[in-house]
Each structure stands twice: as structure tokens, then as C-alpha cells.
Amino acid sequence: MEQSLAEKFYYFMKLGRVFELRAKEEYMKGNIGGFLHLAIGEEAVHVGATIAFDKGDIFVHYRDHVYALAKGIDPKYLMAELFGKKTGISKGKGGSMHFYEPSLNFYGGNAIVGAHIPHSVGMAYARKFKGENTGVLVAFGDGATNAGNFYESLNLASLWKLPVLFLCENNYYAIGTRIDRASAITDIYLKAKPYMLSKQIDGMDIFEVYKAVKEAKEYIQEESKPYFIEAITYRYEPHSMSDTGNYRSVRELEIAKSKDPIEKLKKSGLLSENYINYIDNLVEKEIEEAVEFAKNSPEPEEIELYTDVFCEVCKNVLP
Ligand SMILES: Cc1ncc(C[n+]2csc(CCOP(=O)(O)OP(=O)(O)O)c2C)c(N)n1
């Protein structure tokens, strides 16, 4: 059990890292436009949580690539989305921040900080109302927990006993602002404590993330109550491609990288050298194919500018 899980973790963390390193390269070449937020260093949280949450609904912020890959979306369609191509997972219209695949219960990719937290609570309400018991997970950064809608969401989820797991990725920064310059409470899980069960975990250890999310999922489903996890993590890259990242010292980065989740998993002794080499080669090949697919895909047609912009069903809501 441990070994097969470890193998799955390694595959998805490596896939995520190679996907993002390649996306960075293609961005520098001008093949990808708009924003690009990388999650390199945070893979244990993104992969561990997604796999542990299994078939439930997942809402994430703009740092969405690794979550989408771990949810099982083909890297080809994700890379094509970054390239703005018709074959992209959101028809090439959303780009990096708007991956979306409702058939896999993956609801983005959201660009506005914290805006998806109330959406996830709405989804949990709808699921409960319909008697569906799959659970909802919402992931966001530490910066998002300073916004008003974060507290409104905790309040309603607690008041209405909704099965939602709030997952905060505390990577210490909101763009270039360090957590202690923006938040009066820096142990983020304490912000949720008055509302629900809440804990802090090591987000660089994928087994710890997996175990905590799995237990939380069982709890929210069985009790129909919300739960909060703060995962301590770190992003190695600047906030986005347009950020120089010069607000962090070389030493700070070195310390963070010494806790690398992929290296940590390798050292667990659960993976054979053969398996690691096999996956390393496989992932390089998969990402190469994804880039070729993206390059060779057509641009969206002009008419796409007008599709999926307004909700057709909603037209009938107002008289
Ligand atoms: C409502 C809103 N305000 C500001 C921004 C600009 N912005 C984009 S990301 C970001 C920082 C958010 O940091 P955090 O929630 O910690 O997530 P992280 O990027 O660290 O993963 C800000 C201020 C935005 N997108 N939306």
C-alpha cells in the first residue's frame, strides 16, 4: 500500500515539476502569454491533497497546474491551454489561471484572490441539499485569508454544517509581501479555530499531507461539518513570471530547497532506482509530446470570443 502510493506520488509530483519547468521555458520563448504562476516546491500539497480527496469537488486558485495534473487531466490539454490553443482544456480562452474540467469535478483555476472560497461553500451547500456526499475541497494561499469573504465562508460553512475542507497553502508570501507584514495572525490555522476543527501540517511531506486530507475528508463526509488544514510550504519561483522575486534571500531559498518534497520522497526508501529512472524518462516524454501537441494545435476561431461568456440558462432567471 505504502509503496504503490509512493509510486503514484512520485509520478504526479515529477509530472507537475517537469510540466512547470517546461512551461517556464516556453513562456520565455514567447510561446505562452498572459500570467504564469508556478508551484515548484509546493507539489506535496497539490498532489497529496488531490489524490487523498479522490472523487470530491476541487476548487483552486491561479496556481492550478499541478492540481489539474493530479486530478488526471491530460497534460496535452493543459499545455495547449497555456499556448492559448483551441484544444486547450478551457478552449484556449482561459490560459494558465483558468484550468477547468467539470467532468472530473475540477472547478478551476480562479484568478481573483479568495473569490473561489465562497464558490466552494455554495457547491458544498448544493451537494448537501441534493443528498450527495462527495465532499468539497478548496485550496488558497495565506494571503487570501486576509480577505473578508474568507471569514464569511468559514462562518456559513460552520453555521450550515457544510462538508467543505478548507486547505490553506502557507508559503509565507502574497506576491512580495511577507506574511507577518500583512496578517496579524501568522499561524493561519488559528484563524479557523473558532469555527471548526483546524490543524497545521508539514506541507513538504506528501505522506503527512495525504494522511491529513484523507482523515479530514472522512470527517467532513461523516459529520457533515467543515474542516481546516494549514499546510506549511514554499514556492521556489517568484510569484509569477513578471515578478523578480528579489524580496527573498538566497539563504532562505536554500533552506526551503533542502526540504524539497520530491527529494524527500526519494529518500524514503520506498522507491527503487529503476522505478525513479523509468518515471523520469516517461515524464520527459509525456511533456515533450504535450508541447508538440500544443504547438501543432490550431488557434481558437474568432467566434469563440462570444461563446461561454454569458450563462444561457441564467437568461431565464430574471423576468
Ligand atoms: C481580489 C484580488 N486582489 C489582488 C489580486 C492580485 N494578486 C494576485 S495573487 C496575489 C497574492 C495572493 O497570495 P496568496 O493568497 O498567499 O497566494 P500565493 O500566490 O502565495 O499562492 C495578489 C495580491 C487579485 N488577483 N485579486
The ligand as an ORCA input file, in Angstrom:
! r2SCAN-3c Opt
* xyz 1 1
  C      -9.008     40.400     -5.052
  C      -7.613     40.424     -5.600
  N      -6.713     41.295     -5.081
  C      -5.441     41.317     -5.553
  C      -5.067     40.480     -6.577
  C      -3.620     40.477     -7.057
  N      -2.953     39.290     -6.525
  C      -2.800     38.191     -7.267
  S      -2.071     36.965     -6.423
  C      -1.929     37.889     -5.022
  C      -1.270     37.314     -3.783
  C      -2.025     36.218     -3.125
  O      -1.187     35.494     -2.238
  P      -1.616     34.156     -1.561
  O      -3.074     34.116     -1.331
  O      -0.748     33.941     -0.369
  O      -1.311     33.020     -2.653
  P       0.065     32.562     -3.312
  O       0.252     33.399     -4.545
  O       1.126     32.746     -2.304
  O      -0.120     31.132     -3.698
  C      -2.464     39.154     -5.237
  C      -2.478     40.219     -4.219
  C      -6.034     39.610     -7.116
  N      -5.750     38.750     -8.098
  N      -7.289     39.577     -6.603
*
